[in-house]
Amino acid sequence: GDSTNYSEEMNYEITGIEAGAGVVKAAQTATEEYENLAGWEVATSSSGAMATALGEAIENEEPIVVTGWTPHWKFAKYDLKYLEDPKEVFGGEEQIKTMVRKGLEGDKPNAYKILDQFNWTAKDMETVMLDINEGTSEQEAAKKWIENNQDKVDEWTKGTEKVEGTEVELVYVNWDSEIASTNVVAEVLKQQGFEVTITPLDNGPMWEAVAEGEVAGMVAAWLPGTHGDLYEQHKDNLEDLGANLEGAKIGLVVPKYMDVESIEDLKP
Ligand code: PBE
């Protein structure tokens, strides 16, 4: 392929996701930092629409650049690659961390402890994501993973007591990765007797809900880069319970059949 045509064919557009996502902000920064992307725009929509656009482009062997992240089922389903990012706009390896509201430990010590002990691997998360992508309901996929990984779940509930109907609300964003983690944690809390509500929000409001003490917490903080600005804004008003997953990453992602290796290869 001729990468000059790629850019025209793509309408000088990066296929983005929700406007509030960190990876979208980083992609917008990339269009400012990389001179070759001067005329480019990041089209925002949803992570579902991005996945559909990616699937359609691949079916037709057309060029596409999406705002991508790992863990995500798209890497298992399609042959994809991250574009090199010599200016390091998208940052390096990240952690996904758990944030809870202040005072949760005193009010709901068992929920606090389970959230604190929750941690798994990128591979675990991908198993749940792939299952959902293949048509299993979010809740069923979570239950199935728990059944198959009872030893891990036992570590998360270790040292806690069962409760009867204590309410816990978790917030998340409708990103495939966060759908997987939040449903698994919610299911584990339910099995311990909690009455769990999970509420999808945009990224900014998700952080605010925890910082303002409206909900128990979330397991969807991508740091240090992706949500770094939100963390700085809210860190004094929430409690950081540390990483629940290592080895996360964001960047611009293309199908492997595209003859581009670096963001700098995209033609103006
Ligand atoms: N993501 C998935 C989020 C964090 C989790 C990479 C789409 C974001 O960009 O904010």
Residues whose N, C-alpha, C, O or C-beta is under 5 A from the ligand:
A	BS01	PBE	G20 A21 G22 V23 V24 W69 W175 W222 T226 I250
